């Protein structure tokens, strides 16, 4: 079976959904409760935005420390998952980014691959 055919199968879709769910659970568990609450607050205020590659971007310089901390944890998680599934960390991050967008609150800022900021409706 060709890789492109595999990606079209229901089994692959189920695996991908399970994989993303595990990523989200692991990613949330990696943040301390205070850090998770701070991130939620910073995302709601627009001081922090999500990126197309699964990382955060500080939209306000006061959020840079939080963004660096969370991104380091995400990088570690993406690298671990990448090894487990035989993909690159970049691919894992982009899969995670799509799920983050789906779960994000209305008004959350997202940086596109074209370097344009947009708010989730």
C-alpha positions in Angstrom: 0.0 0.0 0.0 1.4 3.4 -1.0 1.8 6.0 1.8 -0.8 8.3 0.1 -3.3 5.5 0.0 -2.6 4.7 3.7 -3.5 8.3 4.7 -6.9 7.9 3.1 -7.9 4.8 5.1 -10.3 4.9 8.1 -7.7 3.1 10.2 -5.2 5.9 9.6 -7.8 8.5 10.5 -8.5 6.7 13.8 -4.8 6.4 14.6 -4.3 10.1 13.8 -7.2 11.1 16.1 -5.9 8.9 18.9 -2.4 10.2 18.4 -3.6 13.8 18.7 -5.7 13.1 21.7 -2.7 11.6 23.4 -0.6 14.6 22.5 -3.1 16.9 24.0 -3.4 15.0 27.2 0.4 14.7 27.6 0.9 18.4 26.7 -1.6 19.5 29.3 -0.1 17.2 32.0 3.3 18.7 31.3 2.3 22.2 32.5 2.0 23.1 36.1 -1.5 24.2 37.1 -0.4 27.8 37.6 1.4 27.8 34.2 -1.6 26.3 32.5 -3.9 29.0 34.0 -1.4 31.7 33.1 -1.2 30.4 29.5 -5.0 30.3 29.3 -5.2 33.9 30.5 -2.5 35.1 28.1 -4.2 33.4 25.2 -7.5 35.0 26.1 -5.9 38.5 26.4 -4.1 38.2 23.1 -0.7 38.6 24.6 0.1 35.1 23.4 -0.9 33.4 20.1 -0.7 29.9 18.7 1.4 29.2 15.6 0.9 27.0 12.6 3.7 24.8 13.7 2.4 23.9 17.2 4.4 26.5 19.1 3.4 29.7 20.9 4.3 33.2 19.9 4.6 36.1 22.3 2.5 39.0 20.9 3.5 41.0 24.0 7.0 41.1 25.3 5.7 40.5 28.9 4.7 37.0 27.9 8.0 35.9 26.4 9.1 34.0 29.5 5.9 32.0 29.6 6.1 31.3 25.9 9.7 30.1 26.1 8.8 27.7 29.0 5.8 26.2 27.3 7.5 25.9 23.9 10.4 24.0 25.5 7.9 21.5 26.9 6.1 21.3 23.6 9.4 20.7 21.8 10.3 17.9 24.1 6.9 16.3 23.7 7.0 16.6 19.8 10.4 15.1 19.7 9.4 12.2 21.9 6.2 11.5 19.9 8.1 11.9 16.6 10.5 9.1 17.6 7.5 6.9 18.6 5.7 7.3 15.3 8.7 7.6 12.9 7.9 11.2 11.9 9.8 14.5 12.3 9.1 16.8 15.2 7.9 19.4 12.7 5.2 17.1 11.4 4.1 16.3 14.9 3.9 20.0 15.8 1.8 20.8 12.7 -0.6 17.9 13.6 -0.8 19.3 17.1 -1.4 22.8 15.8 -4.5 21.7 13.9 -6.0 20.2 17.0 -5.1 23.3 19.0 -7.0 25.4 16.5 -10.0 23.1 16.8 -10.1 23.3 20.6 -9.2 27.0 20.9 -11.6 29.5 22.3 -13.2 32.1 20.0 -10.9 35.1 19.8 -7.6 33.2 20.1 -4.9 34.5 17.9 -3.1 32.3 15.4 -0.1 32.9 13.3 -0.4 31.4 9.8 2.5 29.8 7.8 2.3 33.0 5.7 3.3 35.0 8.9 -0.2 36.6 9.2 -2.1 36.9 12.4 -5.7 35.9 12.5 -8.3 35.5 15.2 -10.4 32.4 15.5 -14.1 33.4 14.9 
